[in-house]
């Protein structure tokens, strides 16, 4: 049996949001636990967002980063 991994899936919503969701769904189907932005609560400011992201990343076993033409 494969070990269940917690994987952070990173991508900009504007151009890669649908791909980020697809990767999350695929990871879930493989028995892993994806951490995707679509499930995050709205944060009030950049400092809070940075802190929240660091906390979420620290609990993960790995990261999938989808890179496209946009940033943010």
Buried (B, 14 or more C-beta within 10 A) or exposed (E): EEEEBBBBBBBBEEBBBEEBBEBBEEBEEEEBBBBBBEEEEEEEEEEEEEEEBEEBEEEBEEEBEBEEEEEE
